[in-house]
Amino acid sequence: MGVGGTTVNISGMSFSPSSITVKVGITVKWTNNDNTTHTVTSDDGTTFNSGNVATGGSFSFTPTVAGNFPYHCNIHTGMTGTLVVTN
């Protein structure tokens, strides 16, 4: 989806798109379409953390500040992405 998109697909052991750009206050939704549980966890561990998201489940986050927020799956650490938030 890229700039302006609000949905990230979790499928094939990856986040798609791997980088998404939204404005402050726009909710981003990650949907797990994979056949295994994943997490959506900011690299700092505090900005957002979905906990376990089962197959078919989703997690939403609404950023309140601008910045770059790299994230990963705690279960499958090779799965990474970046949330870019602009004013």
N, C-alpha and C positions, 0 to 999 in steps of 0.2 A: 504494500500500500504506500509506503514511503511518506513523504511530507503530507500532513493533514489527515492521514489515516488514523483509525481508532481501534483497529482489530489486528491482533497478532495470532496467527495459526501455529499451534504446536503439533507438528507432524513429522514423521521420518527422523525423529531424534534431533529436531532443530526448531528454532523460532523463525517464522516467516511472516513478514520480513525480519531480517536480523537487526535492522536499525529502523526505528520509527520516530518521526518528529511530530509533536503536538504543541499546542499553546497551553500555558498555565490554565488550569481549570477544565481541560478536556479529558474525559475519562478514556483510558485505554483498557481494552478487554482482551485477555489471552484465553483462548479456547483450546483445550486439550483434545485433539483429534487423533492422538497416537494410541497405541494399544498398551500403554504402560503409564504409571503415575509419574508426574513431573512436579517441579516447583518453579516458581518465578520469584527469584530472590535477588535483590540489589546487592552488588558486590560489597557495599559497606554493611550489609546485614540489617540495617535499621530503616532505610527509606521505605522499602516495601518488602514483604515476604508473604507469599501466598499460602505457605504450608503445603501439604500434599494436595495436588489437583488430580483427581482420578480421571480415567478415560471418560470423555463426554462432559467433564466439568469445566468451569471457567473461573477466572480471577480478574477482578477489575481494580484499577488504581487511578486516582485523580490527583495529579501533581499540583502542588500549591506554590512551588518556586521553580524558576528557570534553572537549567543546568543539564549536564550530561550524566546519565545514570546507567552505567554498565550493569548488566545482570546476568544471571546464570541459573541453571538447574542444580540444586544441592545434591540430587541423586545421580545425575549424569553431568559431571562437571565440564565436559567438553561442549556442552550446549551453552552458548553465550549469545547475548544480544545487547543492544544499547537503546535506551529511551532518551531522546533529545527533547528537552522542553524549552520553548521560547516564550517570550513575553508577548 
